[in-house]
């Protein structure tokens, strides 16, 4: 983790290999949350 200080780890129940298509709302929420954290540090 020291090499990836802005990394996220999420365990998703009932998630397949194509999350953006299978669960677009969840995928979008995770990506937006990550982007908020990354841009807040700049």
C-alpha positions as CSV (number, residue, x, y, z in Angstrom):
1,X,0.0,0.0,0.0
2,X,2.8,2.5,0.5
3,X,3.3,2.6,-3.3
4,X,-0.5,3.3,-3.9
5,X,-1.6,5.8,-1.3
6,X,-4.8,6.6,-3.2
7,X,-5.8,3.0,-3.8
8,X,-9.2,1.6,-2.9
9,X,-10.2,-1.9,-2.1
10,X,-13.9,-2.9,-2.2
11,X,-15.4,-6.3,-1.6
12,X,-18.6,-6.6,-3.7
13,X,-21.2,-9.2,-3.1
14,X,-22.7,-10.8,-6.2
15,X,-20.3,-8.9,-8.5
16,X,-19.1,-10.5,-11.8
17,X,-16.2,-9.6,-14.1
18,X,-18.1,-6.8,-15.9
19,X,-19.2,-4.5,-13.1
20,X,-19.7,-1.4,-15.2
21,X,-22.4,-3.2,-17.2
22,X,-23.8,-5.5,-14.4
23,X,-24.1,-2.8,-11.7
24,X,-23.5,0.6,-13.3
25,X,-24.8,2.6,-10.3
26,X,-22.4,0.9,-7.9
27,X,-19.5,1.2,-10.3
28,X,-20.2,4.9,-10.8
29,X,-20.5,5.6,-7.1
30,X,-17.1,3.9,-6.4
31,X,-15.4,5.7,-9.3
32,X,-16.8,9.1,-8.2
33,X,-15.8,8.6,-4.6
34,X,-12.3,7.7,-5.7
35,X,-12.1,10.7,-8.0
36,X,-13.3,13.0,-5.2
37,X,-10.5,11.7,-3.0
38,X,-7.8,12.0,-5.6
39,X,-8.8,15.5,-6.8
40,X,-9.1,16.8,-3.1
41,X,-5.4,16.0,-2.6
42,X,-4.3,18.1,-5.6
